[in-house]
Amino acid sequence: MSTDLPLLFALHGSEDYAARVAQRLGLGLAAHEEREFEDGEHKSRALEPVEGRKAVVFHALHGDDRHSANDKLCRLLFFCAALKDAGARRVQVVAPYLCYARKDRRTKFQDPIVTRYVAALLESCGVDRLTTLEVHNIAAFDNAFRVPSHNIEAAALFAAHFAPLVGAAEVVAVSPDAGGAKRAEQFRQELEARIGHPVGSAFMEKYRSDDRISGSLLVGEVRGKVAIVVDDLISTGGTLLRAGQACQAAGATRLFAAAAHGLFTGGTELLDSPVFERIVICDSVPPFRLPAELAARRLEILDSTAAVAARLAGEYRLAPMAELPA
């Protein structure tokens, strides 16, 4: 194998996602080992020579049933530092889900800005470049990192999915709060370009104090239209459900929800509700917290690996991407 090609590593829990990206690039995953010790400490190391090579490390930084987000972040930091200690020329992290991206500003006295601290940790361990999918706040993300960082937006994926579903119907893109209006606008423009007729916009009023959410005003016309509520992630699902119920009360004829990351930390209330015909997420976080039958019946999971592979292909001047088998 040419030493100009990057070595692709996938830490435990991210192997499936990374393997699909690698297959699209016509590459394999490089070998490494991860060991856990009795006292809870761990060790990870590459099993292939990395000196003078470029390395790409895949790890989605969401907590799961095996490791917390903190565990995964620590393992990623140590592995990247080990690659640099072994002489890797460049280390790039691909984190389909970036932890602590929501804690990007001070909302209370002496609050931490954890997004910036995560950036500093990654940089201090030798990470030269970061790629992630649909961060919570793109301005905060851009300002936090001093190394090159790239956010892959989900708007094009969602537009490609919904275009054949809505056809010639009147459609409105809805943000569940004013802060997500730019994200909904990107989706609106992408969908409008695909279906060839105007797509409207609307947003919900929302105020948060600790865990309490208030505000009920829906700004924009949804009556008689297909409403697609777009957000960056689903945590408890309360924000999306609240927006969907407001659109339903305002006369929307059909309702869909779309969010890049499905965490589903609040149980099944969102999926149990009949408000949305279908809930669309990306594959950055497997829906492991949900019953498998319910997830299969209520969720559409979009493959984001083509977008990640296209980004890496451009950065490393790789051959055209391969299609995954159906």
N, C-alpha and C positions, 0 to 999 in steps of 0.2 A: 504494500500500500504506500502511496506517495506520502512523504512527510509534510507535503503542503496541505493535505486534507486534515480537517479537524478531527480530534478524538472526541467521541460522544459518550458521556457517562450519565447513568441514571441511578440516583440514590433510591434506596428501598421505598416503595410506595409510588414511585413515578416511572417504573419500568414500562408499563403498557403505553403510556402517553409518549414517552421518549422513543420507544420502538417503532411506533407509527410515524413519527417525524423522521426517524432514521431511514425507514423503508422508503418514504417519499424521496429522500435524498440519495437513495442507492447506497447507503452506508449501513454498517452494523454498529452495535453498542460495544464500547471498549470494556474490558474486564476490570473489575475492582472487587475488593472485599470489604465487608462491614462486620465488625465484631462487637458484641456487647459483653460487658463484664459483670460479675456478681454484684458489685456495688452501684450499678447503674451507669457507670461510665462507658464510653465506647471508643472505637478506633476505626477509621476508614482509610484505605489507601488504594491507589491505582495499581493494577497488576501488569500494566503495559508501560514501557518507557515513555516518559512525557517530556524529557529534556529537549528544548528547542521546538516543541510542538504547540499548536493551538488546541485548547480544550474547551468543550462546551459541556456544562453540567446542568442536567435537568432535575428540578425538584419543586413540586407544588407545595407551598408552605401553608397548608391548611391542617388543622388538627384532625386526626381520625381515630379509629378504634385501637391504634397501636402506638402512635406518637402524637404528642401535642405540637402545636405550631412552634412553641419554644424549642422542643426537642429537634424538630426538623430544621429550624434555623441554625441551631448550634451545630448539627451534623454537617449542614451545608457549609458553614463558615470554616469548620476544621478541615473538611475535604478540600475546599478551594485553597486554603493556606498550605496544605500538604502538597498540592499540585505545584504551587509556586515554589515551595522549598525544594521540590524535585526538579526544578528548572523549566517548568512550562513557560512558553514564551507569552501566551495570552490565555486568560481564563474568562470565559463568558458564562454567565448564569442565565438559564431560561426557567423562569418561575411562572407557570401558567396562572397560579394564584399567589399574590404577594401578600404576606401577612403584615398586619399593622398599618395597612394603607389607609384605613379609615381614621386613624388617630394622627391627623395631619395638621392640626392647629390647636391653639389653646382655647378652651371653652370655659375654663374656670381658673381661679387664682392658682398660679404655680403649676399649672397642668404640664405634663410632658408632651413633647412633639415626637412621638415614637417613630413616625415615618422617617424623619431625619436621622434618628439614632440607628435605625436599621441600615440606612444608606451608609453611615459612617462605619458600621461594623463590616459590611460587605467590602467596602473600599480598603479598610485596614487589613483585611485578610487576603488582599491581592486580587480581588475581582476587578477586571478591566472593562467589563461591559455587561449590561443587564437587559433582558427582554422579558416583558410580561404581557398579560392579556387584560385589557379593560380595567385600569386602575380606577380607584374611587374618585380621585381629584387629580387631573392631569397637570394642573399648574403646580400643585404641591409636589407631585412626583418629579416634575422637571427641575424644580428648585432644590429638591433634597439631594440629588445625585450630582457629583462632580465628574464621574466617569460617564461615557456615552450610555444613554438609557433609551429604550424604545418601548412604547406602549402600542400594542396591537389592538385596534378598536374592533368591537364585535358588530358594529352597525352594518357592514357589508354582508356578514354572515346572516344576520337576522333579515335583512332586506331580501336576500336570495331565497330564504325560506318562505317568507310571507307573500312575496310577489305572486306566485301561482295560486295561493289560497284566496287572496282578496280579489284578483282579477280586475273587473271594471267597477267594483263597488266603491262607494265613497269611503275614504279611510282617514283616520286622525291618529297621529302619534302623540301619546300622552306621557308626560313626565309625572311621577308620583310626588314630586316636590320641585320647588323653583330651582334648587341647586343642581338638579339633573337635566335642566332644560337644554343645555348644549348637547348632551348625549342624545336626547330625544330628537333634537334638530338634525344631528348627523344621520340618525336613522331615517328621519323624514325625508331628507334629501336623497339618500340612497334608494329608498323605496320609490319615491317619486320618479327617479331616473329609470327605474326598472319597469314600472307599470305604465309610464307615459301619460299620466294625468295627475292633477294636483292632489297633494296629501295635506290635510290640515294639521294643526298643532293645538295642544292644550296642556295645562299643568294644574296640579293640586296645591293648595295651600297646606303647609305643614310646619308645625313648631314642635321641637323636642326639648323636654326638660327631664334630665336623667332618663328614665325608661318610659316616661309619659309622652304621648304624642297627641297634639291637638291641631285644630284647623280643619275646616270642612268645605271651603270654597273651591269650586272647580272653575277654572278660567279657560274659556274656549268652548266651541260648539261641537258636541258629540251626537246630538239627536239624529237618529236615522242613519248613523254611520257605523262602520267597523272601527272599534277602538283598540289600539295595541298599546298597552302600558309597558314602557321600557325603563329598566333600571340596571345598575351595575351588578347587584347581587341580591340574593334572597337569604335573609338570616331567619328571623321568625316568620316572615311572610306577611306581617301585619301591614306594612306600608303598601305593598301591592294590593292586598285585599281591600284596604280602605279606599284606594284609588279606583279599583274595579267596581266596588259598590257605588261610589259616587257617579261613575260613568253610566252604570246600569240605571240608577235613579234619574239621570239626566236624559235617558232615552237612547243610549247606544244599542244598536241591533245585535251586534256580536262583540265578544270581548276575548282578547288574548293577552297573555303576559309574556314578557321576554326579559331575561336577565342573564348576564354572562356566567355568573358563579352561583351555583345552588348549594348553599350551606345547610339549609333546613334545620337550624338549631332549635326551632320552636315547635317541633312536632309536625302534625299533618293537617292543621287547620286550613292552610291555603289550598292544599290539594283536595281536601274533603268538601270544600265549598264549591257549589255549582256555578259561581259567578263567571269563571274563565272556562272557555271551551277547552283550551289547551295552554300549558305553561311550557315555554321554550327556554332551555338553558344550554350552555356550552359544556364541553367535557373536561373543563379544568379541575372540577371537584366531583368525584363520583358521588351519586346520591345514596351513600351507604347508611345514612340515618333514617331512610324511608323504607317501609315494607316494599319488597321487590315488585309485588303485583300492583300496588298502588302507583309506584314510579313508572312502571311499564304502561299503565293505562292512562296516566295523566300528563306524563312528561314527554317532550321531544328533546333529545339531546343531540346538539349539533357538533360535528367534528371540527375542531379549530386547528388541527395539526397541519392542514394545508397552508394556512396563513403563516404559521410559525416556520414551516419548512421553506416557504417562499422568502421569508425574511432572511433566514440563514443562507439560503442559496445565493441571494444577492450579496450578502456580506462576504462569503467565502468563495464566490465565483464558481459555484458548483454547477454540474450539468442540469438540464431541465428535470423537473420533478417527476417521479414515477407515480402512477395512480395506485391506490390501494385496491386489492381485490374486493369485489362486492360481497 
